[in-house]
Amino acid sequence: MAKKSWIARNEKRKRTVKKYAEKRRELKEAGDYEALQKLPRDASPTRVRNRCSLTGRARGYISEFGVSRIKFRELALDGKIPGVRKASW
């Protein structure tokens, strides 16, 4: 389980990105890069980290399912992800 502070910080970044998305788009289209630099750093979408929705783990994230590789394996073996099963040949 990731630290609660890391998860909270990432959620705050998501809110900031959403808040400034329209303004960033307008400034980019206008080519006003000086005003763009004056926006908060966390307004950039590249600062948001993909995290597992169950544990908050940042590494080994599978975007199609929104969970980390470890939780994905547990859920798949339990049969909780439809259409996913362990390979055998």
MMTF fields as JSON, N, C-alpha, C and O atoms, coordinates in Angstrom:
{
  "mmtfVersion": "1.0.0",
  "mmtfProducer": "UNKNOWN",
  "numBonds": 355,
  "numAtoms": 356,
  "numGroups": 89,
  "numChains": 1,
  "numModels": 1,
  "chainsPerModel": [1],
  "groupsPerChain": [89],
  "chainIdList": ["A"],
  "bondAtomList": [4, 2, 8, 6, 12, 10, 16, 14, 20, 18, 24, 22, 28, 26, 32, 30, 36, 34, 40, 38, 44, 42, 48, 46, 52, 50, 56, 54, 60, 58, 64, 62, 68, 66, 72, 70, 76, 74, 80, 78, 84, 82, 88, 86, 92, 90, 96, 94, 100, 98, 104, 102, 108, 106, 112, 110, 116, 114, 120, 118, 124, 122, 128, 126, 132, 130, 136, 134, 140, 138, 144, 142, 148, 146, 152, 150, 156, 154, 160, 158, 164, 162, 168, 166, 172, 170, 176, 174, 180, 178, 184, 182, 188, 186, 192, 190, 196, 194, 200, 198, 204, 202, 208, 206, 212, 210, 216, 214, 220, 218, 224, 222, 228, 226, 232, 230, 236, 234, 240, 238, 244, 242, 248, 246, 252, 250, 256, 254, 260, 258, 264, 262, 268, 266, 272, 270, 276, 274, 280, 278, 284, 282, 288, 286, 292, 290, 296, 294, 300, 298, 304, 302, 308, 306, 312, 310, 316, 314, 320, 318, 324, 322, 328, 326, 332, 330, 336, 334, 340, 338, 344, 342, 348, 346, 352, 350],
  "bondOrderList": [1, 1, 1, 1, 1, 1, 1, 1, 1, 1, 1, 1, 1, 1, 1, 1, 1, 1, 1, 1, 1, 1, 1, 1, 1, 1, 1, 1, 1, 1, 1, 1, 1, 1, 1, 1, 1, 1, 1, 1, 1, 1, 1, 1, 1, 1, 1, 1, 1, 1, 1, 1, 1, 1, 1, 1, 1, 1, 1, 1, 1, 1, 1, 1, 1, 1, 1, 1, 1, 1, 1, 1, 1, 1, 1, 1, 1, 1, 1, 1, 1, 1, 1, 1, 1, 1, 1, 1],
  "groupList": [{"groupName": "MET", "atomNameList": ["N", "CA", "C", "O"], "elementList": ["N", "C", "C", "O"], "formalChargeList": [0, 0, 0, 0], "bondAtomList": [1, 0, 2, 1, 3, 2], "bondOrderList": [1, 1, 2], "singleLetterCode": "M", "chemCompType": "L-PEPTIDE LINKING"}, {"groupName": "ALA", "atomNameList": ["N", "CA", "C", "O"], "elementList": ["N", "C", "C", "O"], "formalChargeList": [0, 0, 0, 0], "bondAtomList": [1, 0, 2, 1, 3, 2], "bondOrderList": [1, 1, 2], "singleLetterCode": "A", "chemCompType": "L-PEPTIDE LINKING"}, {"groupName": "LYS", "atomNameList": ["N", "CA", "C", "O"], "elementList": ["N", "C", "C", "O"], "formalChargeList": [0, 0, 0, 0], "bondAtomList": [1, 0, 2, 1, 3, 2], "bondOrderList": [1, 1, 2], "singleLetterCode": "K", "chemCompType": "L-PEPTIDE LINKING"}, {"groupName": "SER", "atomNameList": ["N", "CA", "C", "O"], "elementList": ["N", "C", "C", "O"], "formalChargeList": [0, 0, 0, 0], "bondAtomList": [1, 0, 2, 1, 3, 2], "bondOrderList": [1, 1, 2], "singleLetterCode": "S", "chemCompType": "L-PEPTIDE LINKING"}, {"groupName": "TRP", "atomNameList": ["N", "CA", "C", "O"], "elementList": ["N", "C", "C", "O"], "formalChargeList": [0, 0, 0, 0], "bondAtomList": [1, 0, 2, 1, 3, 2], "bondOrderList": [1, 1, 2], "singleLetterCode": "W", "chemCompType": "L-PEPTIDE LINKING"}, {"groupName": "ILE", "atomNameList": ["N", "CA", "C", "O"], "elementList": ["N", "C", "C", "O"], "formalChargeList": [0, 0, 0, 0], "bondAtomList": [1, 0, 2, 1, 3, 2], "bondOrderList": [1, 1, 2], "singleLetterCode": "I", "chemCompType": "L-PEPTIDE LINKING"}, {"groupName": "ARG", "atomNameList": ["N", "CA", "C", "O"], "elementList": ["N", "C", "C", "O"], "formalChargeList": [0, 0, 0, 0], "bondAtomList": [1, 0, 2, 1, 3, 2], "bondOrderList": [1, 1, 2], "singleLetterCode": "R", "chemCompType": "L-PEPTIDE LINKING"}, {"groupName": "ASN", "atomNameList": ["N", "CA", "C", "O"], "elementList": ["N", "C", "C", "O"], "formalChargeList": [0, 0, 0, 0], "bondAtomList": [1, 0, 2, 1, 3, 2], "bondOrderList": [1, 1, 2], "singleLetterCode": "N", "chemCompType": "L-PEPTIDE LINKING"}, {"groupName": "GLU", "atomNameList": ["N", "CA", "C", "O"], "elementList": ["N", "C", "C", "O"], "formalChargeList": [0, 0, 0, 0], "bondAtomList": [1, 0, 2, 1, 3, 2], "bondOrderList": [1, 1, 2], "singleLetterCode": "E", "chemCompType": "L-PEPTIDE LINKING"}, {"groupName": "THR", "atomNameList": ["N", "CA", "C", "O"], "elementList": ["N", "C", "C", "O"], "formalChargeList": [0, 0, 0, 0], "bondAtomList": [1, 0, 2, 1, 3, 2], "bondOrderList": [1, 1, 2], "singleLetterCode": "T", "chemCompType": "L-PEPTIDE LINKING"}, {"groupName": "VAL", "atomNameList": ["N", "CA", "C", "O"], "elementList": ["N", "C", "C", "O"], "formalChargeList": [0, 0, 0, 0], "bondAtomList": [1, 0, 2, 1, 3, 2], "bondOrderList": [1, 1, 2], "singleLetterCode": "V", "chemCompType": "L-PEPTIDE LINKING"}, {"groupName": "TYR", "atomNameList": ["N", "CA", "C", "O"], "elementList": ["N", "C", "C", "O"], "formalChargeList": [0, 0, 0, 0], "bondAtomList": [1, 0, 2, 1, 3, 2], "bondOrderList": [1, 1, 2], "singleLetterCode": "Y", "chemCompType": "L-PEPTIDE LINKING"}, {"groupName": "LEU", "atomNameList": ["N", "CA", "C", "O"], "elementList": ["N", "C", "C", "O"], "formalChargeList": [0, 0, 0, 0], "bondAtomList": [1, 0, 2, 1, 3, 2], "bondOrderList": [1, 1, 2], "singleLetterCode": "L", "chemCompType": "L-PEPTIDE LINKING"}, {"groupName": "GLY", "atomNameList": ["N", "CA", "C", "O"], "elementList": ["N", "C", "C", "O"], "formalChargeList": [0, 0, 0, 0], "bondAtomList": [1, 0, 2, 1, 3, 2], "bondOrderList": [1, 1, 2], "singleLetterCode": "G", "chemCompType": "PEPTIDE LINKING"}, {"groupName": "ASP", "atomNameList": ["N", "CA", "C", "O"], "elementList": ["N", "C", "C", "O"], "formalChargeList": [0, 0, 0, 0], "bondAtomList": [1, 0, 2, 1, 3, 2], "bondOrderList": [1, 1, 2], "singleLetterCode": "D", "chemCompType": "L-PEPTIDE LINKING"}, {"groupName": "GLN", "atomNameList": ["N", "CA", "C", "O"], "elementList": ["N", "C", "C", "O"], "formalChargeList": [0, 0, 0, 0], "bondAtomList": [1, 0, 2, 1, 3, 2], "bondOrderList": [1, 1, 2], "singleLetterCode": "Q", "chemCompType": "L-PEPTIDE LINKING"}, {"groupName": "PRO", "atomNameList": ["N", "CA", "C", "O"], "elementList": ["N", "C", "C", "O"], "formalChargeList": [0, 0, 0, 0], "bondAtomList": [1, 0, 2, 1, 3, 2], "bondOrderList": [1, 1, 2], "singleLetterCode": "P", "chemCompType": "L-PEPTIDE LINKING"}, {"groupName": "CYS", "atomNameList": ["N", "CA", "C", "O"], "elementList": ["N", "C", "C", "O"], "formalChargeList": [0, 0, 0, 0], "bondAtomList": [1, 0, 2, 1, 3, 2], "bondOrderList": [1, 1, 2], "singleLetterCode": "C", "chemCompType": "L-PEPTIDE LINKING"}, {"groupName": "PHE", "atomNameList": ["N", "CA", "C", "O"], "elementList": ["N", "C", "C", "O"], "formalChargeList": [0, 0, 0, 0], "bondAtomList": [1, 0, 2, 1, 3, 2], "bondOrderList": [1, 1, 2], "singleLetterCode": "F", "chemCompType": "L-PEPTIDE LINKING"}],
  "groupTypeList": [0, 1, 2, 2, 3, 4, 5, 1, 6, 7, 8, 2, 6, 2, 6, 9, 10, 2, 2, 11, 1, 8, 2, 6, 6, 8, 12, 2, 8, 1, 13, 14, 11, 8, 1, 12, 15, 2, 12, 16, 6, 14, 1, 3, 16, 9, 6, 10, 6, 7, 6, 17, 3, 12, 9, 13, 6, 1, 6, 13, 11, 5, 3, 8, 18, 13, 10, 3, 6, 5, 2, 18, 6, 8, 12, 1, 12, 14, 13, 2, 5, 16, 13, 10, 6, 2, 1, 3, 4],
  "groupIdList": [1, 2, 3, 4, 5, 6, 7, 8, 9, 10, 11, 12, 13, 14, 15, 16, 17, 18, 19, 20, 21, 22, 23, 24, 25, 26, 27, 28, 29, 30, 31, 32, 33, 34, 35, 36, 37, 38, 39, 40, 41, 42, 43, 44, 45, 46, 47, 48, 49, 50, 51, 52, 53, 54, 55, 56, 57, 58, 59, 60, 61, 62, 63, 64, 65, 66, 67, 68, 69, 70, 71, 72, 73, 74, 75, 76, 77, 78, 79, 80, 81, 82, 83, 84, 85, 86, 87, 88, 89],
  "secStructList": [7, 7, 7, 2, 2, 2, 2, 2, 2, 2, 2, 2, 2, 2, 2, 2, 2, 2, 2, 2, 2, 2, 2, 2, 2, 2, 2, 2, 2, 2, 6, 7, 2, 2, 2, 2, 2, 6, 1, 7, 4, 4, 4, 1, 4, 4, 4, 7, 7, 7, 7, 7, 6, 6, 6, 7, 7, 7, 1, 1, 3, 3, 6, 6, 6, 6, 3, 3, 2, 2, 2, 2, 2, 2, 2, 2, 2, 2, 6, 7, 1, 6, 6, 7, 7, 7, 7, 7, 7],
  "xCoordList": [0.841, 0.0, 0.884, 1.801, 0.602, 1.365, 0.999, -0.065, 1.91, 1.63, 0.421, 0.242, -0.392, -1.607, -1.266, -2.02, -0.13, 0.259, 0.574, 0.28, 1.177, 1.488, 0.217, 0.087, -0.722, -1.996, -2.754, -3.309, -2.777, -3.468, -2.831, -3.534, -1.51, -0.795, -1.135, -1.316, -1.22, -1.554, -2.989, -3.262, -3.904, -5.297, -5.39, -6.167, -4.598, -4.57, -4.051, -4.559, -3.046, -2.517, -3.577, -3.69, -4.348, -5.412, -6.428, -6.872, -6.793, -7.737, -7.151, -7.86, -5.869, -5.214, -5.143, -5.372, -4.828, -4.772, -6.133, -6.243, -7.171, -8.537, -8.925, -9.567, -8.53, -8.865, -8.238, -8.888, -6.98, -6.249, -6.224, -5.566, -6.905, -6.835, -7.246, -6.556, -8.36, -8.858, -7.904, -7.619, -7.422, -6.506, -5.192, -4.655, -4.683, -3.448, -3.646, -2.776, -4.79, -5.067, -5.097, -4.531, -5.764, -5.85, -4.48, -4.16, -3.67, -2.337, -1.436, -0.637, -1.562, -0.758, -1.152, -0.291, -2.464, -2.927, -2.47, -2.138, -2.451, -2.034, -0.514, 0.001, 0.208, 1.662, 2.258, 3.408, 1.501, 1.955, 2.64, 2.034, 3.896, 4.615, 5.085, 5.329, 5.213, 5.593, 4.456, 4.7, 3.231, 2.083, 1.876, 1.424, 2.209, 2.082, 3.036, 2.705, 4.21, 5.19, 4.753, 5.202, 3.892, 3.455, 2.348, 2.013, 1.786, 0.79, 1.491, 2.705, 0.761, 1.386, 2.002, 1.495, 3.083, 3.748, 2.812, 2.813, 2.019, 1.128, -0.036, -0.848, -0.137, -1.192, -0.857, -1.711, 0.381, 0.795, 0.358, 0.612, -0.289, -0.769, 0.348, 0.097, 1.569, 2.659, 3.084, 3.797, 2.663, 3.036, 2.109, 2.391, 1.022, 0.105, 0.667, 1.088, 0.665, 1.217, 0.069, -0.89, 0.171, -0.821, -0.604, 0.504, -1.663, -1.566, -2.67, -3.756, -2.378, -3.353, -4.535, -4.358, -5.732, -6.932, -7.2, -7.945, -6.609, -6.839, -5.767, -6.078, -4.502, -3.408, -2.662, -2.007, -2.742, -2.004, -0.606, 0.152, -0.252, 1.081, 1.302, 0.423, 2.482, 2.768, 3.452, 3.301, 4.188, 4.913, 4.122, 3.328, 4.349, 3.673, 2.193, 1.383, 1.83, 0.434, -0.044, 0.62, -1.18, -1.777, -2.955, -3.994, -2.785, -3.767, -5.123, -6.15, -5.149, -6.409, -7.357, -8.578, -6.76, -7.57, -7.502, -8.321, -6.553, -6.445, -5.895, -6.103, -5.193, -4.605, -3.145, -2.696, -2.412, -1.016, -0.952, -1.946, 0.222, 0.419, 0.116, -0.38, 0.409, 0.211, -1.285, -1.744, -2.033, -3.478, -4.162, -5.14, -3.646, -4.212, -4.133, -5.098, -2.984, -2.792, -3.733, -4.333, -3.861, -4.76, -6.208, -6.91, -6.646, -8.027, -8.28, -9.349, -7.292, -7.457, -7.543, -8.362, -6.715, -6.735, -8.016, -8.483, -8.582, -9.848, -11.044, -12.168, -10.812, -11.889, -12.739, -13.893, -12.182, -12.948, -12.813, -13.475, -11.955, -11.833, -12.393, -11.802, -13.519, -14.139, -13.25, -12.654, -13.176, -12.431, -10.946, -10.224, -10.464, -9.041, -8.843, -9.49, -7.925, -7.596, -6.132, -5.489, -5.622, -4.214, -3.919, -4.671, -2.816, -2.431, -1.933, -1.256, -2.277, -1.728, -1.678, -2.61, -0.598, -0.456, 0.354, 0.582],
  "yCoordList": [-1.179, 0.0, 1.239, 1.362, 2.143, 3.384, 4.297, 4.169, 5.223, 6.181, 7.03, 7.413, 7.308, 8.105, 9.489, 10.055, 10.032, 11.377, 11.396, 12.379, 10.309, 10.245, 10.17, 10.819, 9.37, 9.219, 10.543, 10.961, 11.201, 12.488, 13.55, 14.35, 13.566, 14.54, 14.339, 15.305, 13.087, 12.795, 13.211, 13.709, 13.01, 13.426, 14.948, 15.477, 15.635, 17.094, 17.562, 18.531, 16.871, 17.21, 17.002, 17.807, 15.932, 15.673, 16.806, 17.245, 17.277, 18.396, 19.667, 20.409, 19.923, 21.116, 21.056, 22.062, 19.885, 19.714, 19.998, 20.685, 19.459, 19.665, 21.142, 21.652, 21.825, 23.231, 24.118, 25.035, 23.852, 24.706, 24.183, 24.785, 23.103, 22.484, 23.444, 23.557, 24.128, 25.045, 26.225, 26.626, 26.768, 27.911, 27.515, 28.273, 26.327, 25.835, 25.681, 26.047, 25.14, 24.936, 26.276, 26.406, 27.271, 28.596, 29.246, 29.83, 29.14, 29.744, 29.066, 29.727, 27.753, 27.035, 27.43, 27.634, 27.537, 27.929, 29.34, 29.623, 30.231, 31.613, 31.725, 32.734, 30.704, 30.729, 31.582, 32.008, 31.831, 32.659, 31.768, 31.399, 31.434, 30.498, 31.142, 30.442, 32.445, 33.125, 33.049, 32.817, 33.243, 33.122, 31.671, 31.383, 30.769, 29.336, 28.936, 28.093, 29.542, 29.236, 29.757, 29.256, 30.748, 31.338, 30.526, 30.767, 29.571, 28.68, 27.76, 27.579, 27.18, 26.249, 25.045, 24.592, 24.547, 23.385, 22.18, 21.443, 22.0, 20.842, 20.95, 20.029, 22.054, 22.197, 21.411, 21.237, 20.937, 20.16, 18.703, 18.093, 18.141, 16.753, 15.718, 14.598, 16.067, 15.097, 14.848, 13.881, 15.697, 15.515, 14.546, 14.17, 14.149, 13.18, 11.78, 11.435, 10.994, 9.647, 8.635, 8.75, 7.654, 6.582, 5.694, 5.212, 5.482, 4.666, 3.617, 3.823, 2.499, 1.42, 1.963, 2.633, 1.673, 2.179, 1.459, 1.97, 0.296, -0.461, -0.221, -0.084, -0.171, -0.067, 1.252, 1.627, 1.963, 3.209, 3.011, 3.971, 1.767, 1.467, 2.189, 2.194, 2.798, 3.592, 2.783, 3.101, 1.763, 0.977, -0.26, -0.783, -0.716, -1.918, -1.692, -2.593, -0.495, -0.114, -0.607, -0.367, -1.291, -1.758, -0.842, -0.922, 0.03, 1.095, 0.565, 1.17, -0.536, -1.079, -1.473, -1.415, -1.873, -2.319, -1.371, -1.479, -0.449, 0.543, 0.011, 0.611, -1.116, -1.706, -2.078, -2.104, -2.364, -2.768, -4.232, -4.958, -4.64, -6.017, -7.046, -8.134, -6.71, -7.634, -7.849, -8.985, -6.756, -6.858, -7.461, -8.196, -7.149, -7.722, -9.246, -9.938, -9.756, -11.21, -11.835, -12.877, -11.199, -11.717, -11.743, -12.741, -10.642, -10.555, -11.538, -12.144, -11.696, -12.617, -14.068, -14.843, -14.428, -15.8, -16.094, -17.233, -15.064, -15.225, -15.215, -15.495, -14.893, -14.857, -13.604, -13.607, -12.53, -11.298, -10.33, -9.292, -10.666, -9.837, -10.656, -11.669, -10.238, -11.022, -11.101, -10.109, -12.294, -12.486, -12.683, -12.819, -12.702, -12.885, -14.208, -14.492, -15.02, -16.279, -16.608, -16.097, -17.452, -17.799, -18.595, -19.49, -18.254, -18.926, -20.342, -20.584, -21.262, -22.631, -23.211, -23.039, -23.89, -24.495, -25.751, -26.404],
  "zCoordList": [0.0, 0.0, 0.0, 0.812, -0.907, -0.981, 0.182, 0.788, 0.478, 1.552, 1.175, 0.019, 2.169, 1.942, 1.406, 0.615, 1.834, 1.394, -0.097, -0.777, -0.619, -2.061, -2.877, -3.915, -2.396, -3.101, -3.081, -4.097, -1.924, -1.792, -2.671, -3.29, -2.73, -3.566, -5.038, -5.779, -5.451, -6.847, -7.166, -8.258, -6.222, -6.419, -6.526, -7.32, -5.728, -5.781, -7.149, -7.713, -7.67, -8.996, -10.07, -10.995, -9.954, -10.925, -10.941, -12.002, -9.739, -9.651, -10.26, -10.941, -10.024, -10.569, -12.078, -12.749, -12.627, -14.083, -14.694, -15.71, -14.059, -14.562, -14.515, -15.433, -13.436, -13.244, -14.318, -14.819, -14.673, -15.608, -17.046, -17.894, -17.341, -18.669, -19.781, -20.794, -19.593, -20.627, -20.82, -21.948, -19.722, -19.797, -20.483, -21.291, -20.156, -20.794, -22.295, -23.085, -22.681, -24.104, -24.843, -25.928, -24.245, -24.87, -25.004, -26.04, -23.946, -23.987, -25.008, -25.672, -25.135, -26.116, -27.538, -28.394, -27.783, -29.118, -29.458, -30.609, -28.467, -28.69, -28.783, -29.265, -28.33, -28.361, -27.255, -27.352, -26.221, -25.105, -24.055, -23.049, -24.307, -23.445, -22.146, -21.163, -22.129, -20.887, -19.864, -18.68, -20.314, -19.411, -19.003, -17.895, -19.902, -19.613, -18.487, -17.654, -18.471, -17.426, -16.064, -15.033, -16.055, -14.785, -14.113, -12.953, -14.839, -14.228, -13.23, -13.319, -12.291, -11.334, -12.051, -13.077, -11.501, -12.097, -12.186, -13.172, -11.141, -11.097, -12.071, -12.156, -12.808, -13.811, -15.072, -15.941, -15.176, -16.339, -16.186, -15.147, -17.196, -17.074, -16.954, -16.51, -17.339, -17.249, -15.808, -15.537, -14.885, -13.483, -12.74, -11.602, -13.372, -12.757, -12.981, -14.085, -11.931, -11.971, -12.011, -11.249, -12.894, -12.91, -11.694, -11.457, -10.93, -9.724, -9.696, -10.239, -9.059, -8.879, -8.089, -7.072, -8.561, -7.887, -6.563, -5.727, -6.364, -5.128, -4.07, -2.887, -4.494, -3.527, -3.586, -2.614, -4.696, -4.855, -5.389, -5.523, -5.7, -6.219, -7.55, -8.411, -7.715, -8.903, -10.002, -11.181, -9.643, -10.651, -11.046, -10.264, -12.26, -12.732, -12.962, -12.741, -13.406, -13.615, -14.973, -15.982, -15.018, -16.267, -16.557, -15.902, -17.548, -17.783, -18.239, -17.931, -18.956, -19.452, -18.31, -18.447, -17.183, -16.047, -14.86, -13.946, -14.849, -13.789, -12.477, -11.422, -12.541, -11.338, -11.601, -12.747, -10.52, -10.656, -11.088, -11.036, -11.508, -11.996, -10.904, -11.198, -9.664, -8.554, -8.297, -8.181, -8.21, -7.994, -9.217, -9.085, -10.41, -11.627, -11.577, -11.901, -11.171, -11.099, -10.079, -10.339, -8.917, -7.874, -8.367, -8.2, -8.972, -9.452, -10.593, -10.669, -11.485, -12.611, -12.122, -12.617, -11.168, -10.646, -9.868, -9.841, -9.236, -8.516, -9.466, -9.048, -10.74, -11.729, -11.645, -12.072, -11.097, -10.917, -12.087, -12.116, -13.055, -14.257, -15.417, -15.793, -15.991, -17.06, -18.298, -18.718, -18.867, -20.109, -19.93, -20.917, -18.688, -18.449, -17.732, -16.724, -18.277, -17.609, -17.815, -18.732, -16.965, -17.002, -18.257, -18.64, -18.884, -20.127, -19.837, -18.837, -20.722, -20.628, -22.027, -22.813, -22.335, -23.666, -23.587, -24.606]
}
